[in-house]
Amino acid sequence: MSVQYGGAVKRLAAFGWDYLLIAGYIVLLALVSSIVWLGLLGRAPGAAEGQPWLYDLLSFATLVLPVILYFALQEASPAQATWGKRRAGLRVVSSSGGRLSTGRSLLRSGVKFLPWQIAHTCLFHIPGWPAAPEDPPAWVTGGFMLVFVLAGIYLAGLVMSREHRTAYDWIAGSHVVLDVSSAGPTSPSRVSPRPD
């Protein structure tokens, strides 16, 4: 019996569920950072203060990295899925059908969220952002264009490939499959090995 790959609709639904957790974390992070900046430092943060790389690093450490770790560690766990993927009945497997290693899972999640990090970096390097943004440097405009290109490549793979594999699935040697582990011992649970 052949494996059943997670389709685009299920994968997008799973990310939607996970995004609820991410959004909750963002709200909590915004509240804590507002208390720190306004309460302890007596001023609002701003990347226009001449230290955009510092704000970019802070954003990566407090927002992007925790999200990458959430996805990577959950998908490399025995459950092989984030909370959203579990709700959607999906799990992440290696090309041989087994559990994805932590290293490959980190690679997968890092590439997956690379456009998000590039967008943050570009935002922080817009002069005057966020209060009074000015025309961005050419490399920032190019960075935003790269974000849209990568997002388009990811979406095209998800929708157009037979196995619904994104670029980060190919890079990490992973597949997203329907979780049929509770359906019985005769249900497909492994992906046929294939060269990546």
N, C-alpha and C positions, 0 to 999 in steps of 0.2 A: 504494500500500500504506500503510495507516494505521500510526501510531506505536503502540508497545506501552508502556504506562505501567507503572512499577514498582509492584507491588501491596504491600499492607500487610505481608504475611509477608516478602517480600524486603527491604522497607525496614527492618523491625524486625530482621531477621537482619543486615543491613548495620550497623545501629547497635550490635548486639551485638558484632560484630567490632571496630568502632571503640572500643567501651567497654573492650575488653581493653587497648587502647593507653592509654586514659584512666586505667584502674585502675592500670596499671603506672606511669604518670606520678604518680598520687596517692600510691602507695607510695613512690616515689623522693622526692617532695616532702615527705612525712611524715618520712622518714629524715633528709633534709637539715635540715628545720626543727627536728627534735628535737635534732640535733647543735648547731645554732645556739643554740636556746633553753637547752638543758640544759648543753651544753659551754661555750659562750661567755658566756651570761648567767646561768647557774646557777639557773634557775627554769623552771617550766612556763608556757606561754602561757595566758592566760585572758581572755575578753571581759568578765568581771565586774570588771576593774580600772578601769572608768570610761571606757574608750576604745573602745566598740564600733564606731564609725565607722572608726577606724584599722584594727582587725582586719578589718572588712568590706572596706575598700580593699585591704589586703594580700592577702586571700583572692581578691578580684577580679583583682588584678594578677598573682598567681602561679598561680592555678588556672583561673578562669573565662575570662579573656582569652586565655591560651594555647590553650585548647580551642576558643574561638570562632575564633581565627586559624588553627588547624589545619584546621577544617572549611572556613572561608571561602577560604583560599588554595588548598587542594587542589581544591575544587569550582570555583574560577575558573581553575585551571591547564589546560593542554592535555588532561590526562586527564579533567577534569570530574568527578572523583570522589575521595573519600577512600579509604584502604586498605580499609575495610570495604565501601564501595560497589563497589570494583573486585572484591573477593572475591565479592560477591553478583551481579555482572554488571549494575550500575546506573551511571548517570551523571546529572548535573544539567545541564539545558539551560534556556535562556531561552524565553519564549513563542513566539519565532520559530524555535526549534530550534537556535540557535547557542550559543556559549559564554556563560556568565553573566559579566557584568562583575565586577571586583573589588568595586566599590561595592555592587552588588546582592547579591553573595555575602556580603559583610560584613553587610548588612542582614538577609539570610536567616538567617545563623548567629546574629546578635545577638538576633533575635526568637525563634529556636529555643531558645536557652539563657536567655532572660529568666526563665522560671520558676525555674531553678536559682539564678540570682543573687538573685531575690526571696527564695527560701528561705534562702539564706546570710545575707542582710541581716536577715531575721526571727530566725534563730537567734542571731546575735550581739547582738540587742537583747532577748533573754530575760534578765531579771535573774538573776545567779548562774550563768548557763550557762558552761561545761558541768559544772562540779563540783557545784553545788547550785542547780539551776534553780528559780525561783519562778514564780508566775503571770505570764504575759506581759501587756503592755499590750494594749488593744483593737486598736490598729493592727497589732500583730504577728499577732494571731489573724486579723484581716482579710487580712493579707498571705499567711498560709498558705492561707486559703480561696481567694484569688486564684490561688495556685499550682495548686491542684486544678482550678479552673475553666479556667485556660489549658491545663493538661495534658489535660483532658477535651475541650476544643475542638480541640486538635491531633489527638488520637486519633480523634475523630469524623470530622474531615476525611479522615484517613488511611484509615479503614475505610469510610466511607459515601459519599464522593464518587466519581463515575465514574472520575475521573482520579487518585484517591488523593492529592489535593492537600491539604496542611495549610494552616493560616492563614498560616504563614511562607512557604509557596510562593506563595500568593495575593499577599501583601504584596510579595514580591521579584520577582514575575512569573516564577517558575520552575516547572519540571516535573521529576520524576524519572522517567527512562525506562530501558527495558532497553537495555543496551549491545550493539548488534548490529553494531558497526563491523567486527568480524572475520568477519562472516558473508557478506560480499561486497557489491559495488556496488549490487545491486538491493534490499538490505535497507533498511527505513525507518530513517532517522537524523535526521529533522527533525520537529518538531512543527508542525502547521499554525498559522499566526498566528491568534490570537484575542484579543479585547479583554480587558484585565484591569482 
